[in-house]
Amino acid sequence: MAIAEGLRQRNAAAAADKLQQQDAKRKVVSSAEFAQKWEKPQFTIKDVRDAIPAHCFKRSTLHSFAYVAYDVTLMSILCYAATHISSVESTLLRAILWPLYWVCQGVIMTGIWVIAHECGHQAFSDKSWINNAVGYVLHTFLLVPYYSWKFSHAKHHAKNAHMTKDQVFVPNTRNRLAAETGAVPASHELPSPPSPVPAADEESIWDDAPIADLISIVAMLTVGWPLYLLRNASGQRFPEWTSHFKPGSRIFEPRQWKAVLISNIGLLIMLGVLGAAVYLTSFSTVFFYYVVPYLNVNAWLVTITYLQHTDPRIPHFNESEWTFLLGALSTIDRDYGFLLNHFFHHIQDTHVAHHLFSTMPHYHAQEATEALKKFLGPFYMKDDTPVWKSLWKSYTNCRFVEDEGGVLWYKQ
């Protein structure tokens, strides 16, 4: 018993020393200065709404359909133009034109994704059946389960930045991250039977290598979205398999199972269409014209949503401190440049307005954002840092939040 207790104490001391060494190497990120300045707003959500021109909340079905026509036309033109790439004699030129098509088509299809997302918020039209019909078709075309994602996304908006009720990009806590990386168990208890911390368990040089972060970012941009749909990656942790394709998942209400099933049926139909296209043409044709741009859409989707909700300036809250207003303000607008802002329908540079009033159509969001800037003052957050630099900064600096506390800030 005495020997076991001695080993346990030595193991505890080694684990504590390891964490102290990690903390010494990994300083609290720039969130510290924002945490010190942070204070609760003294205005209400009604005050915010009153600061925005009333017409910004009006939805026009015709106006919204014009954007659908615009995006679908551009997508069709690009697809037609791509049919001529194979006839280009120069191998080098073909090697340039195909990636150019993939990038451009991915951007346009991301715009279509944004319109479908707006349908899910009932911001496309005053009529819910039009919202759902258009959203279902557009999202199904992009292999998104419309109703399933609509339901989980509504919960995200209702509880943004809530540590236990938000649905996407929920930060790791220090304890959970330590358990996942093998530093110490999540319960703070040492393993039984206790044993000295082996040299191989010390923090690896790989953990701090930039290439490791780069690989993780690439993985997030390529498989992050499918994994979120398939097993709720980056969402709340549940003991059982949770998926946007499983009608009985905890992210849904019991009454929603039929709509989830309808979403799944739509995806099966779309996969059947793609399979028929492969049969009638070839796998490479479908891969070049649809699959690569689709992967591009996924990368942009993850980039946009991740950067909207991950930044040293953004706080998160436990139940004792969270309010809808605090959660809605805990997001950040980002400028991707004129072209991307335009083709993405300004989803990334008017996101604060979107979280405050999600039924506002995107074509009024810029005007609303200008009004919000004046009213919110320091409570409005925006970052003009180039997108790829922002992605690296957020990923490498925003690793976890503390386990305890009402208002939590990112640390690295």
N, C-alpha and C positions, 0 to 999 in steps of 0.2 A: 504493500500500500504506500509506504513512504517513498519507494522508488518511483512508483507511478505518479504520485503527487509531485515529486521533484521534476519528472519529465514534463508533466503538465504545466508547471510553472515556467520551466525553461522554454517550452513551446510558446506559451503566452508572451513571454518577454521577447522572443525572436519575432513573433508576428507583429507585436506592437512596434518593435524597432524597425521592421520592414516598412510599416505604414508611415512612420515618422520620416524615414529616408525618402519615400515616395513623395510625401508632402513637401519636403525640403526641395526636391527637384522640380516639382510641379506646383508653381505658385498659383494663387488664386488669380483667375484671369481678370481682364478689365471690367468684368461685371461688378467688381468691388466698388468702383467709383459710382456706378449707377445704383447699387444697393444703398450706399450712404446717402445719396440724394433723393432716393425714391420716397414718395409720399402718396397717400390716397387722394384721388380727385374729390373735390367738394361739390361737383355738379352731378346731375342725374342723367340717365339715358334720355329722358324727355327733353332736358336742356340741350343735349347734343342734337336730337332730332329737330328741334326748333331752330337750330342754327343753320340747317340745310334748306335750300329753297324747296318749296313744296312740290314743284313739278319734277324734281329729281326722283320722286318715288312713284311716278306714273309709268305704267308699262304699256307698250304698244305692240300688239301682235304683229302688225304689218312691219313695223320697224325691225322687230326681232327676226322675222322671216327674211328680211333683206340681208341680214348678216349671214344667215344660213345659205342663202343663194350665192352670196359673195364668196364664202369659203368653199362651197361645193364647186363653184365655177373655177376657182383657182386650182383646186385639187384636180379637177378634170383636165384643165389645160396642161398642168404639169405631167399628168399621166399620159396624155396624148403626145406631148413633146418627148417623153421618155421612149416612146415606141420607135423613135428615129435613131436612138443611140446605137443600137445594134448594127445599123447600116453605116455607121461612121467607120472609115477604113483604118484610121490611126488608132492603134492599141493604146497609146499614151493618152490620146484625147478621150477615148472611151473610159479609161481609168480615172479621168478627171470628171467627166460628165455624170457617171453613175453616182459617185459620192455627192456631187452637187445636187442631183435630183433627190437623193435620200435626205439631205439636210433641209432643202427647201420644202419638200413634201411633208417631212416630219413637223416642221414649223406650222404649215397650213393645217395639218391634221390636229395639231395641238389646239389651234384656234377652234376647230370643230368640237374638240373635247370640252373646251371652255363653254361653248354654247350649250352643250348637253348638261354640263354642270349647272349652268344657270337655270335650265329647265327643272332640275332636281330641287332647286330653291324656290320654284314657282315664280321666278323673276322674268321668264320669257313672255308670259301672257297672263291676263286676268283670269283666263279659263284653265282650270287645273287639268282637264282632259287634253288640252292642246300641249300644255307643259309636259305631261307624262308621255303622250304619243311621240312628240318630237324628241324628247330626251331618250326614250326607249330605243328609237330607231338609230339615233346618232351614237349613243353609247354602245349599243350592241354592235354596230359597225366597227367600233374600236375595241371590241372584246371586253367591254366593261359591263358587269351585271348592274343594270340601271337602278332598279328598285333597291337591291341589296346595298349598293354603295350610297344611294340616296338616304337610306335609313341610318346607316352608321355615320354618314357625314353630317346629318342633322344633329346627332348627339354630340359630335365634335363641336359644332357651332354653339350648341346649347351650353357646353361645359368646357370651352376652350381654356387651356392652361390649368385645368384642374388635375391634380396629380393622380386621382383615383377614378375620375369619370370622363376625362378627355379620351378620344378614340384614336389619335394618331400622333406620332412623334412624341410620345410620352417619355420624358427624360429618365435615364437610369438614376437610381439613388446611389449614394456612395456604397452602401452595404450590398445592394444587388449587383453592382458592377464588380465589387470585390469578389463576390461569390462566383460570378460568371467568368472572371479572369483567373480565379484560383488563388487570390491573395489571402482571404479569410472566408470562412463560411458566412452566409447571410445572417445567421442567427447570432453572430458574435461568439458562438461557442466553438471551442477547439475540437478537432477530430478526436474520436475515441476508437482505438487506443491512441494516446498522444505519442507524438514522435517529433524529434528535432526537425526544423525546417531545412530540407536538403539544399545544397548549393544550386541544384538545377531548378529549384522553385523560385529563386531570386528573380527579380525583374529582368527580363531579357533585353538585350540591346535592340532586338527586333521591335519591341514595343514602342520605342522612341524613334524608330527609323522612318523617315518620310515616305519611303516606298511602301511601308506597311499601311500608312494612312491612305496613300494613293490607291492601293489595291482595294482597300475597304470602300473608298468613295466610288470607284468603278463598279464594284459589286452592288453597292446601294443603287446606282443609277441604272444598272442593267437588270437585276433580279429583284430589286426592292419592291416595286409595285406589284408584280405577280405574287411575291411572297406575302405581301400585305393582304391581298385578296384571298390567297390560299390558306394562310395560317395566322393572319392578324399580326404579322411582324411589324414592330414599332408601335403597336397598339397596347391596350391593357393586357396584362398577363392573366390567363385563366388556366385552371388545372387540366381542363380537357381541350381537345382539338376545337379551335374556333376558326370559322371560315366564313367568307361572304357567300360561299356556295352551299353552306349547310343551313337549312331553314331553322333548325333548332338552336343555332348559336346564341350565346348570351348577348351578342351585340344587337339582336333583334327582339322585338316584342312578340309574344305568342300569336297575336292576330296578324302578323306580317308574313307568316310562312308561305302563304299562297303567292304573294308578290315576289318573294325570293325565288320560288319555284318558276314563276313566269320569267324572271330574269335568266335563270339557268337554261330554260327552254330556248330563249332568244340566242344565247351563246351557242347552244348546240346547232341551231339553224345556221348561224354565221360560220361556224366551223365546217358545217356541211357545204356551204357555199364555197368556202376556201378549198375544201377537198375536191369539189366539182371543178373548180378553176384549175387545180393541179392536174386533174384527170384530162381536162380539155386542152390544156396548154402544156405546162411542165412545172416541176417544183421550183426550178430556178426563176421562172417567170413570176410566180406568186411571191417568191422570196424577194426578188429585186423590186417589184412594184409595190408590194404591200407589207411584207414582214419587216424589212429593214426600216422603212418609215414608221411603222408601228412601234418598233423598239426605240426609235428616236423620240416618239411621243412619250413613251414611258419614262425615258431619261429626263425630258423636259418637265413632265408632271412631278417627278420626285424632286427635281431641282427647285422648281417653283414652290412647292408646298413645304419642303424642308427649310428653305431660306426664309419663308414667311414666318416660320415658327421657331427658328433656331438662331439665336444671336445672344451675345453676352448682355445685351440691354433688356432682354425679355425675361420677366419673372414668371415663376409658376407658383401655384397656391395649393395649400391643403384646405380641407373643408372649413376650417375655422376662419379663414380670411377671404375665400373666394366669393366673388359676386359676378354676375353676368357682365357688368360694365368693366370690371378689372380684367376679366378674361378676354373680352372683345378688344380692349386696348392693348393687350399683350400679344401683339403681332406687328409686323414691320413691313412697310412698303419698300420696294426695290426697283430701281430704274435699270432696265436691260437695254436701253438705247431705243431710238425712235422706231426702227423696223420691228424689232421683237415686241416692243410695247404695243404696236399697232396690230400685228398679226395674232398676238395673244389676247387681244381685246382688253388690254390693260388690267388683266387679272392680278399681275404681280405689283403694279405701282398704285393700285387703289384698294389694296386688300384690307386696310384698316376700315375703310367705309363699308366694305363687303361684310366684315365680321360684325360691325355694329348694326347694319341693316341689310340682311342677306337677300331680301326680296327686291332690292333696288336693281334695276337693269344696268348692265355694264356701260351702256352708252350715256348714262347720266353720272357715272361714278367719278369721272374726272372733275366735273363741276362740284360735286359733293365733297370731293377730297380737298379742293381749294378752300371751301367753306370750313371744313374740319380743321385744316391747318391753322386757320385764324382763331377758331374757337378753342381747340385743344391746347395750343401752344406747346409746352414741353411734354405734354402727354401724348403727342403725336410722334411716331417714330418713322424715320425714313433713312435709307442708306443708298448712296449713289456709287458705291464701290463696284467695280466690274464683277460680273456674275461669278466667274471662275475663281477669282480671288476671294470673293465672299464665301463661296462654297468651301474653300480650303480653310479659311479663317474660322468659320463656324464649326466645321467638322473637327478641327484640331483643338479648338479652345473650349467647346461646349460638350464636355464628356459626361458630367453627372451633376446632380444636385444633392444636398444633404438629406438625410433621412428625416430629421426633425425640423420643426419650424413652420410658421404659418405662411411666410413668403420665402421662396427658395430661388437661388440664383445659380447659374451655371458655373462650374469649375472645371479645370482641366487636370 
